[in-house]
Amino acid sequence: MNQIDIGAILAYALGLLMLYALGRMLLGPIRLVLKLIYNAVVGGLMLVLLNFIGNYVGLHIALNPLNALIVGFLGIPGVLLLIALNSIL
């Protein structure tokens, strides 16, 4: 009859627990990066669409690094912020 070593079972359980904890710690930064990428893509598309449609209305927002950062971090609210700043200034 084979005996089950309780130490080996506890070592496997601890290893699985540590693997789970490591996965949870790495998931947070990945979510943040994916959210920033999503905001950048959606905001950039909105900015290009706004410039395309804005040519007919007389609204144009320059594509420069500062505007790209604002739109990249904020997404659609960043585009709205740039429109508001453009109309104020």
Helices and strands as residue ranges (DSSP letters): H 6-57, H 65-74, H 76-88
